[in-house]
């Protein structure tokens, strides 16, 4: 289902670009964790590649959120609470 234009306009009016990028980074990171967990539990061939792709999306958006790297560090730290270092 396509995103609501009304919601998109409201988001642009009430959030900064950095806030949108940070939220998006954490959404992708959550998808990556979920896909990694699914791959570990049941279907590695289906979900492992998705987990890698989603994690890369999370990193990309985190890097766009700020120039200091703070969001990037927080996303990585949060992600690695659930996924061991080096797993992806």
Secondary structure, DSSP 8 states (H G I E B T S, - for coil): ----HHHHHHHHHHS-HHHHHHHHHHHHHHHHHHHHHHHHHT-HHHHHHHHHHHHHHHHHHHHHH-SSSHHHHHHHHHHTTTS-TT--
